[in-house]
């Protein structure tokens, strides 16, 4: 009759005189979760430790929430084209119904153009931007922003005085946008322009100094 085989005996560690086997056999290093559990269970959970840990997690969450929009605001402009670009204003020759007449020389004409405005959080949306267009003749134009350079209030053109007047703080500008009175720190801001196929287009807004030289790009 065949004998039943028992479990194969595990090999025994050889004992050497004066050597502690437990110290010579390398132990497997616990993983990250195990080490964290060991730290938490090895020390008593006091009220101070609990509050400190909770505050740390809350602070990390707030920092992450604030960091995401900030990164989006910095990175997103590099992935999209210029917000303004070139926007049509009106025909220079015979205007279509509803378009301003830009054929008159030397008279500021209040009109507007439609621009797609986009920021870091909202989808691009059309917006009407008010401007004053002055036809200087020979295909030359000046396009003023409709906002005072003091606090951004809208101003108006006075045919009688031949001046731009802002009633908010009594600001006064001459025909070329220079400051004649009031608190504005600089002349009226202007827009780039170009003419293609008898259509006037506006581009970027820029600032000028007292000599009407461009100071911003």
C-alpha positions in Angstrom: 0.0 0.0 0.0 1.4 3.4 -1.1 2.1 5.9 1.6 0.4 9.3 1.3 2.8 12.0 0.7 2.8 14.7 3.3 3.5 18.4 2.8 7.0 19.1 1.6 8.9 20.5 4.6 10.2 24.0 4.1 13.9 24.4 4.1 15.3 25.5 7.4 17.7 28.4 7.8 21.1 27.3 8.7 22.2 28.5 12.1 25.6 30.0 12.4 27.2 30.5 15.8 26.9 34.0 17.0 24.7 35.2 14.1 21.1 36.4 14.6 19.2 35.1 11.6 16.3 37.6 12.1 18.7 40.5 11.6 20.4 39.0 8.5 17.3 38.3 6.5 16.2 41.4 4.6 12.7 42.6 5.2 10.4 43.8 2.4 9.9 47.5 2.6 6.2 48.4 3.1 4.4 50.4 0.3 3.4 54.0 0.5 -0.1 53.3 1.8 1.2 50.8 4.3 3.8 53.3 5.6 1.1 56.0 5.9 -1.2 53.6 7.8 1.7 52.7 10.1 2.4 56.4 10.8 -1.3 57.1 11.6 -1.6 54.0 13.8 1.7 54.4 15.6 0.7 57.8 17.1 -2.4 58.6 19.0 -4.9 60.8 17.0 -5.1 63.9 19.1 -7.4 66.9 18.5 -4.4 69.0 17.4 -3.2 66.3 14.8 -6.8 66.0 13.5 -7.2 69.8 13.0 -3.8 70.2 11.4 -4.4 67.4 8.9 -7.8 68.7 8.0 -6.5 72.2 7.5 -3.7 70.9 5.3 -6.2 69.1 3.0 -8.5 72.1 2.8 -5.6 74.5 2.0 -4.4 72.2 -0.8 -7.9 72.1 -2.3 -8.3 75.9 -2.2 -4.9 76.3 -3.8 -5.8 73.9 -6.6 -9.1 75.6 -7.2 -7.5 79.0 -7.5 -4.6 77.8 -9.6 -6.7 76.3 -12.4 -8.4 79.5 -13.5 -5.1 81.4 -13.2 -3.3 78.9 -15.4 -6.2 79.0 -17.9 -6.0 82.8 -18.0 -2.3 82.8 -18.8 -2.2 79.9 -21.2 -5.4 80.3 -23.1 -4.4 83.5 -25.0 -1.5 81.7 -26.6 -3.9 79.2 -28.2 -6.3 81.7 -29.7 -6.0 84.6 -32.3 -6.1 88.2 -31.4 -9.5 89.1 -29.9 -10.1 92.1 -32.1 -8.6 91.4 -35.5 -10.0 93.6 -38.3 -13.6 94.6 -38.1 -15.5 96.5 -40.9 -17.0 99.9 -40.2 -18.7 101.1 -43.3 -18.2 101.8 -47.1 -16.2 104.9 -47.9 -18.1 105.7 -51.1 -21.9 105.6 -51.3 -23.1 104.2 -48.0 -25.6 101.4 -47.8 -28.9 102.0 -45.9 -28.1 102.2 -42.2 -24.4 102.9 -42.7 -22.8 106.2 -41.7 -21.7 108.6 -44.4 -17.9 108.8 -44.2 -17.4 110.9 -47.3 -17.6 114.3 -45.4 -14.1 115.7 -44.8 -13.0 116.9 -41.4 -16.2 116.1 -39.5 -16.2 113.5 -36.7 -18.9 110.9 -37.4 -20.2 108.8 -34.5 -20.7 105.2 -35.5 -19.8 101.7 -34.2 -18.3 98.4 -35.3 -19.0 94.9 -34.1 -16.2 93.0 -32.5 -15.9 89.5 -31.0 -14.8 89.9 -27.4 -13.4 86.9 -25.6 -11.9 86.4 -22.2 -10.5 83.4 -20.3 -13.8 82.2 -18.9 -16.5 83.0 -21.4 -17.2 82.1 -25.0 -16.6 84.9 -27.6 -19.6 87.1 -28.1 -20.3 90.0 -30.5 -20.2 93.5 -29.0 -20.9 96.9 -30.5 -18.0 99.3 -29.9 -18.6 103.1 -30.4 -16.1 105.2 -32.3 -15.6 108.6 -33.9 -14.4 108.4 -37.5 -12.8 111.5 -39.1 -12.1 111.5 -42.8 -9.0 113.6 -43.4 -9.1 113.3 -47.2 -6.7 111.6 -49.6 -7.6 108.2 -48.1 -6.5 109.2 -44.6 -8.6 108.6 -41.5 -8.5 109.0 -37.7 -10.6 106.7 -35.6 -11.1 107.7 -31.9 -12.3 105.5 -29.1 -15.6 106.7 -27.7 -14.3 106.7 -24.1 -12.6 109.5 -22.2 -9.1 108.7 -21.2 -9.9 109.8 -17.6 -12.4 107.3 -16.4 -13.8 105.9 -19.6 -17.0 107.9 -19.8 -18.5 108.5 -23.3 -18.0 112.0 -24.7 -19.6 113.9 -27.5 -18.6 116.2 -30.4 -19.6 119.8 -30.5 -19.9 121.3 -34.0 -20.2 124.8 -32.5 -17.0 124.6 -30.4 -15.2 122.1 -32.7 -14.2 120.2 -29.6 -14.9 116.8 -27.9 -16.6 117.3 -24.6 -17.0 114.9 -21.7 -19.6 116.1 -19.2 -18.6 113.7 -16.4 -15.5 115.7 -15.2 -15.5 118.6 -17.7 -12.8 117.1 -19.9 -12.2 118.9 -23.2 -10.3 117.6 -26.3 -9.5 119.4 -29.5 -10.2 118.1 -33.1 -7.0 116.0 -33.0 -7.8 114.5 -29.6 -5.4 116.6 -27.5 -6.4 117.5 -24.0 -7.5 121.1 -23.6 -8.9 120.9 -20.1 -9.9 118.7 -17.3 -8.2 115.7 -15.6 -7.5 113.3 -18.6 -3.9 112.1 -18.5 -3.4 111.8 -22.3 -5.1 112.5 -25.6 -8.0 110.3 -27.0 -7.1 106.7 -27.7 -7.1 105.7 -31.4 -7.7 102.6 -33.5 -5.6 101.2 -36.3 -7.3 101.3 -39.6 -7.1 100.0 -43.2 -9.1 100.4 -46.4 -9.8 97.5 -48.6 -12.3 97.5 -51.6 -13.6 100.9 -50.4 -14.5 99.5 -47.0 -13.0 101.0 -43.8 -11.7 98.5 -41.2 -10.6 99.0 -37.6 -7.8 97.1 -35.9 -6.1 97.4 -32.5 -6.7 100.2 -30.0 -3.6 102.2 -29.0 -2.6 105.2 -27.0 -0.8 108.3 -28.1 1.3 111.0 -26.3 0.9 114.7 -26.3 2.7 114.8 -29.7 0.2 112.3 -31.0 2.9 109.7 -31.3 1.9 106.1 -30.7 3.1 104.8 -27.3 1.5 101.4 -27.1 1.6 98.4 -29.4 
